[in-house]
């Protein structure tokens, strides 16, 4: 009878060890925190400007410089809005990814509050394309050669 008890205890320990192992795998495989990411799927280096609405109103930020086939996190943490706006420039081949939502930018690194009177305030006025995240908490935008001209990725 004692031999049977030892086998049962051994199975219980094996079961416990397996459960702890699987729990560890589950925690390690859990998705990373939510972010807004952009991946440059083109063979060119690109510059990225981002527009979005926060608690204080509209803001545009730039520039993120991405190498060919590289990704970058534009906003860290869970997304607070549904719509985000992107304007991108192809540094190597020329051209841009743009749209009909006009916001303020400038040539150097920037964070600009508000979208009104860009030129009068000394900024450039650029057309951004809209990205509808469907209120997801995490989203990745992919820039490709086929979505130039303001079509959504």
C-alpha positions in Angstrom: 0.0 0.0 0.0 2.9 2.4 0.7 4.2 1.9 -2.9 0.9 3.0 -4.3 0.9 6.1 -2.1 4.3 7.1 -3.3 3.2 6.7 -7.0 0.2 8.9 -6.3 2.4 11.6 -4.7 4.8 11.4 -7.6 2.0 11.9 -10.1 0.6 14.8 -8.0 4.1 16.5 -8.0 4.5 15.9 -11.8 1.0 17.3 -12.4 1.8 20.4 -10.2 5.1 20.9 -12.0 3.4 20.7 -15.4 0.7 23.2 -14.3 3.4 25.6 -13.1 5.3 25.2 -16.4 2.2 25.8 -18.5 1.3 28.8 -16.4 4.7 30.2 -17.0 4.4 29.7 -20.8 1.0 31.4 -20.7 2.4 34.4 -18.9 5.4 34.6 -21.2 3.2 34.3 -24.3 0.8 37.0 -23.2 0.7 39.9 -25.6 2.8 42.9 -24.9 1.1 46.1 -23.8 -1.0 47.9 -26.4 0.6 50.5 -28.7 0.2 52.3 -32.0 2.9 51.1 -34.3 3.9 51.9 -37.8 5.8 49.5 -40.1 7.6 50.8 -43.2 7.2 47.9 -45.7 8.9 49.8 -48.5 12.5 49.7 -49.8 12.9 53.4 -48.8 13.6 55.4 -45.7 10.5 57.4 -44.7 9.6 60.2 -42.3 6.4 59.9 -40.3 4.1 62.6 -38.8 1.2 61.6 -36.6 -2.0 63.5 -35.7 -4.5 62.5 -33.0 -6.9 63.9 -30.5 -6.0 63.8 -26.8 -7.7 65.2 -23.7 -6.6 68.7 -24.5 -7.5 68.6 -28.2 -5.7 68.0 -31.5 -2.0 67.4 -31.6 0.5 66.6 -34.4 3.9 65.1 -33.8 6.9 64.3 -36.0 9.2 63.1 -37.3 9.9 59.4 -36.8 12.5 58.3 -39.3 12.1 54.7 -40.3 14.5 52.6 -42.3 13.3 50.3 -45.1 11.3 47.4 -43.7 11.4 48.7 -40.1 8.8 49.3 -37.4 8.4 52.0 -34.8 6.1 52.6 -31.8 4.4 56.0 -32.3 2.3 56.0 -29.1 2.9 53.7 -26.1 0.1 52.2 -24.1 -3.6 51.6 -24.9 -5.1 53.7 -27.6 -7.5 56.3 -26.3 -9.2 57.2 -29.6 -10.6 55.5 -32.7 -9.0 57.7 -35.4 -5.4 58.5 -36.0 -3.8 60.5 -38.9 -0.6 59.8 -40.7 1.5 61.9 -43.1 4.7 60.3 -44.5 7.5 61.3 -46.8 9.6 59.0 -48.9 13.2 60.3 -48.4 14.8 58.1 -51.0 12.4 58.0 -54.0 10.4 61.1 -53.3 6.6 61.3 -52.9 4.4 61.0 -49.9 1.5 59.2 -48.2 -1.1 61.9 -47.7 -4.9 62.5 -47.4 -7.6 65.1 -47.0 -7.3 65.8 -43.2 -5.1 68.9 -43.0 -2.9 69.4 -39.9 0.2 71.4 -39.0 3.7 70.1 -39.5 7.2 71.6 -39.8 10.5 70.5 -41.2 12.2 69.7 -37.9 11.1 67.7 -35.0 7.8 69.0 -33.6 4.8 68.7 -31.3 2.1 71.1 -32.3 -1.2 71.8 -30.5 -4.2 72.6 -32.7 -4.9 72.2 -36.4 -6.1 75.7 -37.2 -4.2 78.5 -38.9 -1.1 76.5 -39.6 0.5 78.9 -42.0 -0.3 82.0 -39.9 1.3 80.3 -36.9 4.5 79.6 -38.9 3.9 76.0 -39.6 3.4 74.0 -42.8 -0.1 72.6 -43.7 0.0 68.9 -44.7 -2.7 66.5 -45.7 -2.9 63.4 -43.4 -4.7 60.1 -44.2 -7.1 58.7 -41.7 -6.6 55.4 -39.9 -9.7 53.9 -38.3 -8.6 51.6 -35.5 -12.2 50.5 -34.8 -11.6 51.4 -31.1 -9.0 48.6 -30.7 -6.5 49.2 -27.9 -3.6 48.3 -30.1 -3.0 48.9 -33.8 -0.2 48.5 -36.4 -0.2 50.6 -39.6 1.7 49.3 -42.6 3.1 51.7 -45.2 3.4 50.2 -48.6 4.0 51.5 -52.1 0.4 50.6 -52.9 -1.2 52.8 -50.3 0.4 56.1 -51.4 -1.9 59.0 -52.1 -4.1 58.7 -49.0 -5.6 55.3 -49.3 -5.8 53.5 -46.0 -3.3 50.8 -45.3 
